[in-house]
């Protein structure tokens, strides 16, 4: 992590175990570039080797969360070959998938507009908190593209249901904070001036638990979204529980309960 010196992200640690990655292109509403995709992927890889970070929070600098792909960069897309465009698309998808695939929980603190690829990035998070100024739209159809982009067509129906996802995808309309909370697109709406504090508070609650327990919970929740077999889901759960009983944290939790004290988890 110490070697990372991103240009499009600002990294900070408000407290132990919590990393905040702020998309830092406020003059362009934190729009995405090839460089930002590369830095998001590099961040995800670095976090894979950092046991000190237990929760990642992603937010945006200034008044927007992320306005999607930088349209100045988009000017060159029409000139790419089909394979060149596929490579560019796969690079972007790989970066967002790397964030979603992190073993630690990811919280999106959506402080403003999350459009197109910005919506996709918010969907990659396990939990979304939003300020009252947050708004979301699948802007793809407004610029001649498909909402089948960066995982949106897979994640959005699973989060809010296929009918609502279809309406949002086909119209490209904005979903404002109150509606986003009502339909389950975000977990909670909080005042903008306390959005980051609320996100850190939630991260603190997560960090208080067993690292292994949280990580295998995330693995089970994500893996079981992709299967239709209850028996296969149980098999995955059973293996996870059996594995966790071999570590130090479960015996420590039981001892702490009996001794009426807070457990001291190590993740070992």
N, C-alpha and C positions, 0 to 999 in steps of 0.2 A: 504493500500500500504506500509506503514511503516513497517509492520510485515513481508513483503516478503524479504527473503534472499536467492535468488536462487543461485545455484552452476553452472548452465549451461547458465545462462543469466546474462548480465550486464545491469542494469537499470540506465538511466540518464534522466535529464530534462534540455535540452538546453535552454529552455525559458518557460514562463508560458503557461500552457495548452498543452504542447507537451511532450510526453514520448517516449524515444528511448529504445527499447529492442534489445540488441545486442547478437546474439547467440555467446557464448563465449567458444568454444572448438576449437581454431584455429589449434592446433596440429593434429586434426583429421578432418580438413576442416569443422568444426561445424556440424559434423554428429550427427544424432538424436539417443537418447537413451531413455529408459523407463523413466529415470529421467527427461530428457528434455521435453517429452510429459507431464509429471505430472506438471512441472513448467510452461509450456505454458498454461495449463488449469487453474492452480492457478492464473496466471497473469490475464487471461480473467475474472475470477470470481471477483478478486479484483477490476478490472477496472469497473465492473458493479456497484460498490458502490462509485466510485470516480468521483464526478462531476467536479473536477478541471482539469482532463485530457480530452482534447477535440479531440486530434488526437494521434494515436499510429504509430510510425515508427519502422519497423523491419529490421534489417540489420545483417551482419555477421562480426565477428572479423577476421583480417588477410586477406588472399587472396581469400577466398571463401565465398559465401552466406551460402550454406548448401549442403553438399554432399549426403544427403539422410540418410537412416538408417545406423547406425554403423555396419559394417559387422562383427566386433568382437562380438557384441551382437547377431548378426544373427546366430552365430554358434549353439545356443541353440534352435533355432526355430524348427528344424526338430525333436527334442526330445519332444516337447510339444504334448499333446493330441489335438484332433481336437477342443474340447471346450476350451482348454487352449490357442490355437492359435487364436481362434475367440475372446476370451477375450482380448488378447494382441492387436489384430487388432482394435477392437472396442475402446480400450483405446486411441490408436494413432489417430483414426478418430475423436473421441470425442474432443481431445485436439485441433486439427486443426479447427474443426467445431466451437469450442468456440471462437477462434480468428476471424473467419469469421462472427460469429453472434454478435460480439460486436456492441453496439449501435453507437459507434463513428467510423469515418473513419480510415482505416488502410492503410498505405503506405508501400510497400516493397521497400527498397533501396537495389537493387541487385548489390552487389559489385564484384561478381565473379561467380563461378559455382553454379548453382541451379539444382541439379540432383535428380531424383526420388522423395523422400519425400520432398526434398528442392524445387523442382518445384511445388509440391502440396502446400507447405506453401506459396510460392510466389503467386500462383493462389488464395489463400484465401484473399489476400489483395484487397482493392477496386481500388487501383492505384499502378502501378509498374513503378518506375524509375530505370534505369540501367546505370552502368558505361560502358565504352567501352570494359572492360574486362569481362563483364557478358556473361554467356553462359548457355543454358538451355537444359536439355534432360530428356525424360521419360525413365529413365534407367531400368525400371522394367523388360522389356523383355530380357535384357542383363544378368540378374541373375535368369532367369527362372520363373519370376513372371508376373503378368498382369498389364497393365496400368490402369485397373479398381481398383485404389487404392487411398485412402485418398481424394476422391472427384475429382481426375484428369479427369476421363472419363466423368464427368458431366460438369465441369467448362471449360476444354480446348476447346471442340467444340463450346461452347457458346462464348468464347472470340475470337477464331481465325477461326471458321468454321469447319465443320465436316471433309472435305477432307484434309485440312492441319493437323488437329488433328490426323487423321488416319495415315498419313505418318509419323508424328513425333512419334506416339505411336508404330507403327509396326517396324520402322527402329531403334529406339533408338538413332538416330543421334543427334548431337549437333546443336542447333540453336544459332548462335552468335548474338551479340548485334545489329548489323545493320539490319539483317533479322528480329530479334525479334521486332524491332520498325516498320519495313515495314509491317509486317503481323498483327500488333496490339497486340502482346503478351506483349509489354511494351508500356507505354504512351510516354516515351521520353528517349533518351540516352544522358547522360551528362558526362563531364570529371570526371574520378574517384576521383580526389582530391577535387572536389566540390560536389560529390554525396550527402553527408549528408547535406551540406549547402543548396543545391537545394531542398532536401526533407523537411528540416525545413522551407524553404521559402514557399513551397506549403502548409505545415501544417499551417503556419501563415495566409495564404490567407483563408484557411478553418476556422480557429479559429476566424477570423474577422466577421464571419457571425453568424446568430442566432443559438444557440446550438440546439434548438428544430427543427428549419427548416432543419438543416443539418441531424439530426438524423432521422427525418421522411422522408427525401429524400432518405436516405440509406435504410430505411425500405421499401419504395415503390419500389425502384429499385430492391432490392433483392427479395421481394415477387412477383413482377410481372414477374420475370424470370421464375417462377414456375407455371404460369397459362397461358392458351391460350385464355382467354376471355377478349376482350377489355372492355366489360361492367363491369367485375369484377375489372379490373385495374382502371377504372374510379371511381368505388365505393370506392376503397381503397384511391385513391387520394382525392376524395371529403371529406371523413371523416378526412383525415390528415389535409387538409386546414381548415376545420371547427374547428378542435381541436386547431390549432395554432392561430386562431383569438381570442381565449379565453385567451391567455397568455399575457404577458407584452411586448414581443419583437416586435410584429407587430405594435402596436400603437407607440412604441418608434421609430421604423424605419420610420414610416410616419412623426412623429414629427421632427425627425432629417433631413429628406429630405426637409421639409418645412423651417426649420431653417438653412439649409445649413451647417450642422455639421455632424461629424461621429456619428453613433448610439452607444449607450452603452447597449449591450445585457447582459441579466442576465440569460436567460434560464428558467425563471419562467413564 
